[in-house]
């Protein structure tokens, strides 16, 4: 049995939260995080979607485990990240790292768009 991730409660508490992340109100993030039974596809026991939305409703950043990516086979972890139009597998380590990686990518996109410095 894996040791309990003490940061998981923080991630679960974000479920349903929507946060505006730029002064003009054009970009916002949404968190959807729920417990699910542990499975090969969701070995961490959570179903999650952490998403940055832009002014036109586009999704420039997303981390989730809703579907397989690329050549993944059934029974493999479905963790992945979206950045603009690319989708890449994501190696989930723990909830704190997931949140840090998400916010790092959000900040990078907001800087690229000139929303923040």
Buried (B, 14 or more C-beta within 10 A) or exposed (E): EEEEBEBBEEBBEBBEEEEEBBEEEBBBBBBBBEEEEEEEBBBBBBBBBBBBBBEEEEBBBBBBBBEBBEEBEEEBBBBBBBBEEEBEBBEBEBBBEBBEBBBEBBBEBBEEBEBBE
